[in-house]
Amino acid sequence: MTIEKTDTLVVGGGQAGIAMSEHLGKLGIPHIVVERDRIAERWRTGRWDSLKANGPAWHDRFPNLEFDIAPDDFASKDECADYFEAYAKQFDMPVRTGVQVNNVERKANKQGFIVETSAGTIEAERIVAATGPFQHPVIPSIAPVDDTILQIHSADYRNPGQLPEGAVLIIGAGSSGAQIADELQKAGRQVFLSVGAHDRPPRSYRNRDFCWWLGVLGLWDAPALEPGKEHVTIAVSGAYGGKTINFRALAHEGITLVGMTKSFTNGTVTFQADLVNNITGGDKSYLDILDKADAYILDNGLDLPEEPDARAQLSDPECLSNPILELDLAAAGVSSIIWATGYTQDYSWLKVDVLDENNRPKHQRGVSSVPGIYFLGLPWQSRRGSSFIWGVWHDAKYIADQIEIQRNYQAYQAPS
């Protein structure tokens, strides 16, 4: 049996795998990209129907191809998927779709790896795990066992029409949870939104998008999370042309805010008494950006219009003045629970000692502790911007450069 050989095998054909292929191709490094579904499949089938990118088209893209929409518009999920397909074609990338990687092991007493796939065996000198952070939706163990209530993860939510009639409890108020709550409320649903610790940047301020502000302020390049913010989500939206997520405004429109979800017992859900602190913390993160932006404008003599209304704060809604700590689901008419509670990664196919006790990659900027294994598309891989479209492109360039360095060492021939 003939076994195919390549220098580098890239596992995953989403934004990370496409970025990786571009940089490997530019360096002339032989490689193959394998994707179990279609290119950028998660954008097509792992998102709700109305989803928009969280950054404007001028920002959330790779450097060598623009979106076919206005620069300040926000791309739809299908436009994002089409973009990555077009990018792969533009660079004639060696992407093979419909190929599942089942097992990767090191060669015995040799350099390189044996890769078992659904399309046969491949030998590769190097492996880049570019499967991204959104692999397996996580629903916490506190989820109630109740056949009378539909429970889905936000990854499986598509539109209001898929849910049964009745109120909806959404657990998690990052970008996904907040946007889904807003959509359901606008569709006439009663919505309870469980809000945890979060940052909520302004969508725009003084005629500049928050993506621009984080760039000029150097915040995209922050190398690590601030201590104590490991579980803080970011609430930002590109929906409806892009707008700042304001939880007080959502409450005044009819959404009932509650604190973090604590437990379910006999049809009653209990919430933490932390709603006020969580909303206050989000407000602080918002105002911190405004303060930094104002200082930057002053220090650099920029002529940008003032925006005093940006600091105006709405009055506290009833649900914030008197937070609900318990909710009888049946009495409240709750027929659906949407868990916007994130994802976990799955590297069960990677039979190499590169994971820690929590099954997270052991790496430095994507370079693993085992020579020849690399990771790409991880949150905070090298900086705050790593999991964004443009950020993964820059991380891919770094990894490609490291691969080229190793290839040069391995090609060295000692003088005879």
C-alpha positions as CSV (number, residue, x, y, z in Angstrom):
1,M,0.0,0.0,0.0
2,T,1.3,3.4,-1.0
3,I,1.4,5.9,1.8
4,E,1.2,9.6,0.9
5,K,3.9,11.8,2.4
6,T,4.0,15.6,3.0
7,D,6.1,18.0,5.0
8,T,3.3,19.6,7.0
9,L,-0.3,18.4,7.5
10,V,-2.7,21.1,8.6
11,V,-5.8,19.7,10.4
12,G,-8.8,22.0,9.9
13,G,-10.0,24.0,7.0
14,G,-11.6,27.0,8.8
15,Q,-10.0,30.5,9.1
16,A,-7.0,29.1,10.9
17,G,-6.2,26.4,8.4
18,I,-6.7,28.7,5.5
19,A,-4.3,31.3,7.0
20,M,-1.8,28.6,7.7
21,S,-1.9,27.4,4.1
22,E,-1.3,30.8,2.7
23,H,1.9,31.3,4.8
24,L,3.2,27.8,4.2
25,G,2.6,28.3,0.4
26,K,4.5,31.6,0.4
27,L,7.5,29.9,1.9
28,G,7.3,27.0,-0.5
29,I,6.7,24.4,2.2
30,P,4.9,21.3,0.9
31,H,1.7,20.8,2.8
32,I,-1.9,19.5,2.8
33,V,-4.9,20.9,4.6
34,V,-7.6,18.4,5.5
35,E,-11.1,19.4,6.6
36,R,-13.7,16.9,7.8
37,D,-16.6,19.0,6.3
38,R,-16.5,22.0,3.9
39,I,-14.2,25.0,4.2
40,A,-15.4,27.2,7.0
41,E,-18.2,24.8,7.8
42,R,-18.8,26.2,11.3
43,W,-19.6,29.6,9.8
44,R,-22.3,28.0,7.8
45,T,-23.9,25.4,10.1
46,G,-22.7,26.3,13.6
47,R,-24.2,29.8,13.8
48,W,-27.7,31.2,14.0
49,D,-29.3,32.5,10.8
50,S,-29.0,36.3,11.4
51,L,-25.4,36.3,12.8
52,K,-23.1,39.0,11.7
53,A,-19.4,39.3,12.3
54,N,-18.5,41.2,15.4
55,G,-16.0,43.5,13.5
56,P,-16.5,45.6,10.4
57,A,-15.4,44.2,7.0
58,W,-12.4,46.5,6.8
59,H,-11.0,45.0,10.0
60,D,-12.2,41.4,10.3
61,R,-10.4,40.0,7.2
62,F,-7.1,38.7,5.9
63,P,-4.8,41.3,4.4
64,N,-4.9,40.0,0.8
65,L,-8.6,40.0,0.1
66,E,-11.4,42.3,0.9
67,F,-15.0,41.4,1.5
68,D,-17.4,42.2,-1.3
69,I,-19.4,44.5,1.0
70,A,-18.9,48.1,2.2
71,P,-15.9,48.4,4.5
72,D,-17.9,49.5,7.5
73,D,-20.6,46.8,7.0
74,F,-20.6,43.6,9.1
75,A,-20.4,40.4,7.1
76,S,-23.1,37.7,7.5
77,K,-22.1,34.2,8.5
78,D,-22.5,33.0,4.9
79,E,-20.5,35.9,3.6
80,C,-17.7,34.9,6.0
81,A,-17.8,31.3,4.8
82,D,-17.8,32.4,1.1
83,Y,-14.9,34.7,1.9
84,F,-12.7,31.8,3.1
85,E,-13.6,29.6,0.2
86,A,-12.7,32.4,-2.2
87,Y,-9.4,32.9,-0.3
88,A,-8.5,29.3,-0.7
89,K,-9.2,29.5,-4.4
90,Q,-7.2,32.7,-4.8
91,F,-4.1,31.0,-3.5
92,D,-4.8,27.6,-5.0
93,M,-4.5,26.0,-1.6
94,P,-4.2,22.2,-1.3
95,V,-7.4,21.8,0.8
96,R,-9.1,18.4,0.9
97,T,-12.6,18.4,2.2
98,G,-14.6,15.5,3.6
99,V,-11.4,14.1,5.2
100,Q,-11.6,13.2,8.9
101,V,-8.4,12.8,10.9
102,N,-8.8,9.8,13.3
103,N,-5.4,9.3,14.8
104,V,-1.9,11.0,14.9
105,E,1.0,9.2,16.4
106,R,4.8,9.7,16.4
107,K,6.9,7.4,14.2
108,A,8.8,4.9,16.2
109,N,12.4,6.1,16.7
110,K,12.0,8.4,13.7
111,Q,11.2,12.0,13.0
112,G,7.6,12.7,11.9
113,F,4.1,11.4,12.4
114,I,1.8,8.7,11.1
115,V,-1.7,10.1,10.4
116,E,-4.7,7.9,9.9
117,T,-7.6,9.6,8.1
118,S,-10.9,8.6,6.6
119,A,-9.2,8.8,3.2
120,G,-6.1,6.7,4.0
121,T,-2.7,7.1,5.8
122,I,-0.4,10.1,5.5
123,E,3.1,10.5,6.8
124,A,3.9,14.1,7.8
125,E,7.0,15.7,9.2
126,R,4.9,18.2,11.0
127,I,1.3,18.6,12.2
128,V,-0.6,21.9,12.7
129,A,-3.8,21.5,14.7
130,A,-5.9,24.3,13.3
131,T,-9.3,23.0,14.5
132,G,-10.0,26.2,16.4
133,P,-11.7,26.9,19.8
134,F,-15.3,26.2,18.9
135,Q,-15.3,22.4,18.6
136,H,-17.7,20.9,21.2
137,P,-20.6,23.0,22.7
138,V,-20.6,22.9,26.5
139,I,-23.7,22.6,28.6
140,P,-22.9,22.6,32.3
141,S,-23.8,19.7,34.6
142,I,-26.4,21.9,36.4
143,A,-28.7,21.6,33.4
144,P,-32.1,20.2,34.6
145,V,-33.5,16.9,33.5
146,D,-36.9,18.1,32.3
147,D,-38.5,16.7,29.2
148,T,-41.1,19.6,29.2
149,I,-38.4,22.2,28.4
150,L,-36.4,22.4,25.2
151,Q,-32.7,22.8,26.0
152,I,-30.2,23.6,23.3
153,H,-26.8,25.2,23.1
154,S,-26.4,28.5,21.2
155,A,-24.5,26.5,18.6
156,D,-27.8,24.8,17.7
157,Y,-30.0,27.9,17.8
158,R,-31.0,29.2,14.3
159,N,-34.0,31.5,14.7
160,P,-37.1,32.2,16.9
161,G,-39.3,30.0,14.9
162,Q,-37.4,26.8,15.9
163,L,-38.4,27.3,19.6
164,P,-41.8,26.3,21.0
165,E,-44.2,29.0,22.1
166,G,-43.4,30.5,25.5
167,A,-40.7,32.3,27.4
168,V,-37.0,31.7,27.0
169,L,-34.2,31.5,29.5
170,I,-30.8,32.3,28.0
171,I,-27.8,31.4,30.2
172,G,-24.7,33.4,29.2
173,A,-24.6,37.0,28.1
174,G,-21.5,37.2,26.0
175,S,-21.8,38.2,22.3
176,S,-23.9,35.2,21.4
177,G,-26.2,35.2,24.4
178,A,-26.9,38.9,24.3
179,Q,-27.5,38.9,20.5
180,I,-29.9,35.9,20.7
181,A,-31.8,37.5,23.6
182,D,-32.2,40.7,21.6
183,E,-33.5,38.8,18.6
184,L,-35.9,36.8,20.6
185,Q,-37.3,39.8,22.4
186,K,-37.8,41.7,19.1
187,A,-39.7,38.6,17.9
188,G,-42.1,39.0,20.8
189,R,-40.7,36.5,23.2
190,Q,-40.5,37.0,27.0
191,V,-36.7,36.6,27.6
192,F,-34.8,36.0,30.9
193,L,-31.1,36.6,30.4
194,S,-28.6,35.3,32.9
195,V,-25.7,37.7,33.0
196,G,-22.3,36.9,34.3
197,A,-19.0,39.0,34.5
198,H,-18.4,40.7,31.1
199,D,-16.7,43.5,29.3
200,R,-18.8,45.5,26.9
201,P,-16.9,47.9,24.7
202,P,-18.6,50.6,22.8
203,R,-19.5,49.6,19.3
204,S,-18.1,52.9,18.1
205,Y,-17.0,56.1,19.8
206,R,-16.2,59.5,18.3
207,N,-16.6,58.3,14.8
208,R,-14.3,55.2,15.2
209,D,-15.3,51.5,15.6
210,F,-14.1,49.8,18.8
211,C,-11.8,47.6,16.7
212,W,-10.0,50.7,15.7
213,W,-9.7,51.9,19.2
214,L,-8.4,48.6,20.5
215,G,-5.8,48.8,17.7
216,V,-4.5,52.3,18.3
217,L,-4.6,51.8,22.1
218,G,-2.5,48.6,21.8
219,L,-5.1,46.5,23.5
220,W,-5.3,43.9,20.7
221,D,-1.7,43.2,21.5
222,A,-2.2,42.5,25.2
223,P,-0.2,39.3,25.8
224,A,-2.4,37.8,28.5
225,L,-5.7,38.2,30.3
226,E,-5.7,40.4,33.3
227,P,-5.7,38.4,36.6
228,G,-9.2,37.6,37.7
229,K,-10.7,37.9,34.2
230,E,-10.3,34.3,33.1
231,H,-14.0,33.8,32.8
232,V,-15.0,37.3,31.6
233,T,-16.8,37.3,28.2
234,I,-17.0,40.2,25.7
235,A,-20.4,41.5,24.8
236,V,-20.3,43.2,21.4
237,S,-22.5,43.0,18.3
238,G,-22.4,43.5,14.6
239,A,-26.2,43.0,14.3
240,Y,-28.5,45.7,12.9
241,G,-25.6,47.6,11.4
242,G,-23.6,47.3,14.6
243,K,-24.5,48.6,18.0
244,T,-23.2,48.8,21.6
245,I,-24.7,46.1,23.8
246,N,-26.3,47.9,26.7
247,F,-27.9,45.6,29.2
248,R,-29.9,48.4,30.8
249,A,-31.4,49.2,27.4
250,L,-32.2,45.6,26.8
251,A,-34.0,45.5,30.1
252,H,-36.0,48.6,29.4
253,E,-37.0,47.0,26.1
254,G,-38.5,44.1,28.0
255,I,-35.7,41.6,28.7
256,T,-35.5,40.4,32.3
257,L,-31.9,40.3,33.5
258,V,-30.9,37.9,36.2
259,G,-27.6,37.0,37.8
260,M,-25.4,34.0,37.0
261,T,-27.3,30.7,37.1
262,K,-26.6,28.7,40.2
263,S,-28.8,25.6,40.2
264,F,-32.1,24.0,39.2
265,T,-34.3,22.2,41.8
266,N,-37.8,20.8,41.2
267,G,-38.6,23.2,38.4
268,T,-37.1,26.3,40.1
269,V,-33.9,27.9,38.9
270,T,-31.8,29.9,41.4
271,F,-29.5,32.8,40.5
272,Q,-26.5,34.3,42.1
273,A,-26.9,37.6,43.8
274,D,-24.3,39.1,41.5
275,L,-26.3,40.9,38.8
276,V,-25.6,44.4,40.0
277,N,-21.9,43.7,40.3
278,N,-21.8,42.2,36.9
279,I,-23.6,45.1,35.2
280,T,-21.4,47.6,37.1
281,G,-18.3,45.8,36.0
282,G,-19.4,45.9,32.4
283,D,-20.1,49.6,32.7
284,K,-16.6,50.1,34.1
285,S,-15.0,48.4,31.1
286,Y,-17.1,50.5,28.8
287,L,-16.1,53.8,30.4
288,D,-12.5,52.7,30.6
289,I,-12.4,52.5,26.8
290,L,-14.0,56.0,26.5
291,D,-11.4,57.4,29.0
292,K,-8.5,55.9,27.1
293,A,-9.9,57.0,23.8
294,D,-10.4,60.6,25.0
295,A,-6.8,60.6,26.3
296,Y,-5.5,59.3,23.0
297,I,-7.3,62.0,21.0
298,L,-5.9,64.7,23.3
299,D,-2.4,63.4,23.3
300,N,-2.3,63.0,19.5
301,G,-4.2,66.1,18.5
302,L,-6.9,64.3,16.6
303,D,-9.9,66.1,15.3
304,L,-12.6,63.7,16.1
305,P,-16.2,64.8,17.1
306,E,-17.0,64.8,20.7
307,E,-19.7,62.4,21.9
308,P,-21.0,63.5,25.3
309,D,-24.1,61.3,25.1
310,A,-21.9,58.2,25.1
311,R,-21.5,58.6,28.8
312,A,-25.2,59.0,29.6
313,Q,-26.5,56.1,31.6
314,L,-30.1,54.8,31.6
315,S,-31.9,54.4,34.9
316,D,-31.8,51.1,36.5
317,P,-34.7,48.8,35.3
318,E,-36.8,47.0,37.9
319,C,-35.0,43.7,37.4
320,L,-31.7,45.5,38.4
321,S,-33.2,47.4,41.3
322,N,-34.8,44.3,42.7
323,P,-33.0,41.3,41.2
324,I,-34.8,38.0,40.9
325,L,-33.0,35.2,42.8
326,E,-35.4,32.4,42.1
327,L,-37.7,31.6,39.1
328,D,-40.4,29.0,38.9
329,L,-39.9,28.0,35.2
330,A,-43.5,26.7,34.7
331,A,-45.1,29.7,36.4
332,A,-42.9,32.0,34.3
333,G,-44.0,30.1,31.1
334,V,-40.4,29.2,30.3
335,S,-40.5,26.5,27.5
336,S,-36.9,26.8,26.3
337,I,-33.4,27.2,27.7
338,I,-30.6,28.3,25.5
339,W,-27.1,27.6,26.9
340,A,-24.7,30.3,25.6
341,T,-22.0,28.7,27.7
342,G,-19.1,28.3,25.3
343,Y,-17.1,25.4,23.9
344,T,-14.4,22.9,24.7
345,Q,-11.6,21.6,22.5
346,D,-11.2,18.0,21.4
347,Y,-7.7,16.7,20.6
348,S,-8.6,13.0,21.2
349,W,-7.2,12.3,17.7
350,L,-3.8,13.6,18.7
351,K,-2.0,10.7,20.4
352,V,1.1,12.7,21.3
353,D,2.0,14.1,24.7
354,V,1.2,17.8,24.0
355,L,-1.8,18.3,26.4
356,D,-1.9,19.3,30.0
357,E,-4.0,17.7,32.8
358,N,-7.0,19.7,31.6
359,N,-6.5,18.5,28.0
360,R,-5.4,21.9,26.9
361,P,-2.4,22.4,24.5
362,K,1.0,22.9,26.1
363,H,2.5,25.5,23.8
364,Q,4.4,28.8,23.5
365,R,2.7,31.0,20.8
366,G,1.4,27.8,19.2
367,V,4.7,25.9,19.2
368,S,4.1,22.8,21.3
369,S,6.3,21.1,23.8
370,V,6.8,18.3,21.2
371,P,8.9,19.1,18.2
372,G,6.8,19.1,15.0
373,I,3.4,19.7,16.6
374,Y,1.9,23.2,16.4
375,F,-1.5,24.7,17.4
376,L,-3.3,27.6,15.7
377,G,-6.6,29.4,16.3
378,L,-6.5,29.3,20.1
379,P,-7.8,32.2,22.2
380,W,-5.0,34.3,23.5
381,Q,-2.5,32.2,21.5
382,S,-0.1,35.1,21.4
383,R,-2.3,38.1,22.3
384,R,-5.8,39.3,22.7
385,G,-6.5,39.4,19.0
386,S,-5.5,35.8,18.3
387,S,-9.0,34.3,18.0
388,F,-10.1,37.0,15.6
389,I,-9.9,36.6,11.8
390,W,-7.0,39.0,11.3
391,G,-5.3,37.8,14.5
392,V,-5.2,34.2,13.4
393,W,-3.5,35.3,10.2
394,H,-0.6,36.9,12.1
395,D,-0.3,33.9,14.4
396,A,-0.2,31.6,11.3
397,K,2.7,33.6,9.9
398,Y,4.7,33.2,13.1
399,I,4.1,29.4,13.1
400,A,5.1,29.1,9.4
401,D,8.3,31.0,10.1
402,Q,9.1,28.6,13.0
403,I,8.5,25.7,10.7
404,E,10.8,27.2,8.1
405,I,13.5,27.7,10.7
406,Q,13.2,24.0,11.8
407,R,13.4,22.9,8.1
408,N,16.6,24.8,7.6
409,Y,18.2,23.2,10.7
410,Q,17.1,19.8,9.5
411,A,18.5,20.4,6.1
412,Y,21.9,21.2,7.4
413,Q,24.8,19.1,6.1
414,A,28.0,19.0,8.0
415,P,31.1,19.6,5.9
416,S,32.7,16.4,4.8
